[in-house]
């Protein structure tokens, strides 16, 4: 969830990107729903979603990705978790009609201990969120546990550690307290967690990147 450097109204809210709360947190959530739209559109092109898929959006934030995913899962269901109670409530409001019709369910939870049963999801998405996870290796193991056989994890990000980005954006990275990991290291960790295949995607002339890992 990269802060928008040109949006001065959000500069005082940089500390909110990790765990948005209160009025400032709601502003960040609204910003995420707007600013992540094009990135999410690009990232979702790298995975096929069947109508009966059961999907989990980890770090669901403002909740817009959940509503987008339900358009693909007319016979399935989309779950969302976030470690911020305020974001859970915000996301529930955004998706209240989908929740009422059992198309979506949103709850408070952590990425490394989701609380879901084994072999439950066809797809887990994580958009602009992995760099806030306290233990990446444990989280990959947890996601693999809750994925069905041959299920997918899709990580979409607009921040990257490539020797250039983290230098040019050092101030923002420090203020938002993100922990960036090189894509090749992410690939290695996913294979170590037991995923059978890992594909990395980059959008030309941008920092946008996506990782698609299959159980």
C-alpha positions in Angstrom: 0.0 0.0 0.0 2.4 2.6 -1.2 1.6 6.2 0.0 0.9 8.6 -2.8 3.7 11.2 -2.5 1.8 13.9 -4.4 -1.3 13.7 -2.2 -0.4 16.1 0.6 -3.6 15.3 2.5 -2.2 11.8 3.3 1.3 12.8 4.4 0.4 13.0 8.0 -1.2 9.5 7.8 1.9 7.6 6.7 2.0 5.8 10.1 -1.5 4.5 9.4 -0.5 2.3 6.5 0.5 -0.6 8.7 -2.6 -0.8 10.8 -5.2 1.9 9.9 -7.3 3.1 12.7 -9.8 5.9 13.5 -10.6 8.8 11.2 -7.1 8.9 9.7 -7.3 5.1 9.0 -10.6 5.6 7.2 -9.0 8.2 5.0 -6.2 5.7 4.2 -8.7 3.0 3.4 -10.6 5.3 1.0 -7.3 6.2 -0.6 -6.3 2.5 -1.0 -9.6 1.7 -2.7 -8.9 4.4 -5.3 -5.2 4.2 -5.7 -4.9 0.4 -5.9 -7.5 0.0 -8.6 -5.2 -0.1 -11.7 -2.5 -2.1 -9.9 -5.1 -4.7 -8.9 -6.5 -4.8 -12.4 -3.1 -5.6 -13.8 -2.2 -8.1 -11.1 -5.4 -10.1 -11.4 -4.8 -10.7 -15.1 -2.1 -13.3 -14.1 -4.5 -15.7 -12.5 -7.7 -17.5 -13.8 -10.6 -17.4 -11.4 -13.4 -20.0 -11.8 -17.0 -19.1 -10.9 -17.0 -21.6 -7.9 -13.7 -20.4 -6.4 -13.4 -19.8 -2.6 -11.0 -16.9 -2.2 -9.3 -15.2 0.7 -8.0 -11.6 0.5 -5.4 -11.1 3.2 -5.0 -7.6 4.4 -8.3 -6.6 2.8 -8.0 -3.0 4.0 -10.7 -0.8 2.3 -12.5 -3.9 1.0 -12.8 -2.9 -2.7 -10.8 -6.0 -3.9 -13.4 -8.2 -2.1 -16.2 -6.7 -4.1 -14.2 -7.0 -7.3 -13.4 -10.7 -6.7 -17.1 -11.6 -6.1 -17.8 -10.6 -9.7 -15.8 -13.6 -10.8 -17.1 -16.0 -8.1 -20.8 -16.0 -8.8 -21.0 -19.6 -7.4 -18.3 -19.3 -4.8 -17.4 -16.9 -1.9 -14.8 -14.4 -1.0 -13.4 -14.0 2.5 -11.4 -11.1 3.8 -9.2 -10.7 6.9 -7.3 -7.7 8.3 -5.5 -7.2 11.6 -7.1 -3.8 12.0 -10.5 -3.9 13.6 -11.4 -0.5 12.1 -10.5 -1.8 8.6 -12.7 -4.8 9.1 -15.7 -2.6 10.0 -14.9 -0.3 7.0 -14.7 -3.2 4.6 -17.9 -4.7 6.0 -19.7 -1.4 5.1 -18.2 -1.4 1.6 -19.4 -5.0 1.1 -22.6 -5.0 3.2 -24.8 -6.2 0.4 -22.5 -9.0 -0.5 -22.2 -10.1 3.2 -26.0 -10.1 3.5 -26.3 -12.5 0.5 -23.5 -14.7 1.8 -21.3 -13.9 -1.1 -18.6 -12.4 1.2 -17.4 -12.7 4.8 -14.9 -10.4 6.5 -13.3 -10.8 9.9 -10.3 -9.7 12.0 -7.3 -12.0 11.7 -3.6 -12.2 11.0 -1.8 -13.5 7.9 0.4 -15.9 9.8 -2.5 -17.4 11.8 -5.6 -17.1 9.7 -7.8 -19.6 11.7 -9.1 -21.3 8.6 -9.1 -25.1 8.1 -6.7 -26.8 5.8 -7.3 -27.1 2.1 -10.1 -24.5 2.1 -9.2 -21.9 -0.5 -8.7 -22.0 -4.3 -7.0 -18.6 -4.3 -5.4 -16.3 -1.7 -4.7 -12.7 -2.7 -2.4 -10.3 -1.0 -2.3 -6.8 -2.5 0.1 -4.2 -1.2 0.4 -6.0 2.1 3.2 -8.6 2.3 5.8 -6.0 3.6 3.8 -5.6 6.8 3.8 -9.3 7.7 6.0 -9.8 10.8 7.1 -13.3 9.7 7.1 -13.9 5.9 8.3 -17.6 6.2 5.6 -18.5 8.7 2.9 -16.7 6.6 3.8 -18.6 3.5 3.5 -21.9 5.4 0.1 -20.8 6.7 -1.2 -19.8 3.3 0.0 -23.1 1.8 -1.8 -24.9 4.6 -5.2 -23.3 3.9 -4.9 -23.6 0.1 -6.5 -26.5 -1.7 -4.2 -28.8 -3.7 -3.0 -26.8 -6.8 -4.5 -23.6 -5.3 -2.8 -20.3 -5.9 -1.3 -17.4 -3.9 -1.2 -14.1 -5.7 0.9 -11.3 -4.3 0.6 -7.9 -6.0 2.8 -5.0 -5.1 3.9 -1.6 -6.4 6.9 -1.4 -4.2 10.0 -3.4 -4.9 13.5 -4.0 -3.6 15.7 -3.9 -6.6 18.7 -1.8 -5.5 17.1 1.4 -6.9 13.6 1.8 -5.6 14.5 1.4 -1.9 17.2 4.0 -2.2 15.1 6.6 -4.0 12.2 6.0 -1.6 14.1 5.5 1.6 12.3 8.2 3.5 8.8 6.9 2.7 9.8 3.3 3.4 11.1 4.4 6.9 8.0 6.3 7.7 5.6 3.6 6.6 7.8 0.9 8.3 7.6 -1.5 5.4 10.0 -4.4 5.0 10.7 -5.0 1.3 12.1 -8.3 0.1 13.8 -8.9 -3.3 11.6 -10.9 -5.7 14.2 -13.7 -6.0 14.3 -14.1 -2.2 10.5 -14.2 -2.2 10.7 -16.9 -4.8 13.2 -18.9 -2.8 11.1 -18.6 0.4 7.9 -19.8 -1.4 9.7 -22.9 -2.8 11.1 -23.6 0.7 7.5 -23.4 2.1 6.6 -26.2 -0.3 4.9 -24.4 -3.2 5.3 -26.4 -6.5 5.7 -23.5 -8.9 6.4 -19.7 -8.6 6.1 -17.2 -11.4 7.2 -13.6 -11.2 5.7 -10.8 -13.3 6.9 -7.2 -13.8 5.1 -4.4 -15.6 7.4 -2.6 -18.1 8.5 0.8 -17.1 7.0 0.6 -13.7 7.8 -0.9 -10.3 4.7 -3.0 -10.3 5.2 -6.7 -9.7 3.3 -9.8 -9.0 4.1 -13.3 -7.7 1.9 -16.3 -8.5 2.7 -19.4 -6.5 0.9 -22.7 -6.8 0.6 -25.3 -4.1 
